[in-house]
Amino acid sequence: MIAIYPGSFDPITRGHLDIIERGHRLFEKVIVVVFRNPNKTPLFSVQKRIEQIRQSTQHLPNLEVDSFDGLTVTYARMRKADVLLRGLRAVSDFEMELQMAHTNKTLATDIETIFLATSTEYSFLSSSHVREIARFGGPVDHLVPHTVALDLHQCYAKTPIALANDDRTLTPEELPDATLTEKPASGASISSES
């Protein structure tokens, strides 16, 4: 059974990775699809987001990363997928996601939406919060994969960077690669990456 995990992933977070890894255990194949949202101005290009996701998920076999500009159910039908995979963080997510699932069901009655409740440690986490923290020089290395943290710091290169669990503040030029260490999520098997 093939599952599609759609989203904008701008950028991919450890919360997204949690859903991807758990979905990967449930389905034969998971396709993570970067969709272009016309209502949002992305920080990273679609190609950059695909690259970030691939780097973050290279430890998972039978996982594919793609992009699409159109309806999720159209893409799911093209790929012969049976399931749309979605993560739920809070009650506010549920209302929006349920409306989307019902709408998708009117368009494709043969495609099911499966919700996974986000692990507790990621229930607060969103890409927009990560971007805001990074924009003001806050630490994001514990919220996103290592390579994504570096990409965010490069985007906001003029902002001093605070490190998680560290009193120092560095400029991007002073930040060695080794400073941003990978911190695996508890209970998740996140390899050096994401």
ABEGO torsion letter per residue (X at the ends): XBBBBBEAGOBBBAAAAAAAAAAAAABABBBBBBBBBAABBBABBAAAAAAAAAAAAAABBGBBBBBBBEBAAAAAAAAGBABBBBBBABAAAAAAAAAAAAAAAAABAABBBBBBBBBAAAAABBAAAAAAAAAAGBBAAAABBAAAAAAAAAAAAABBBBBBGBABBBBAAABBAAABBBBBBBGBBBBBGX
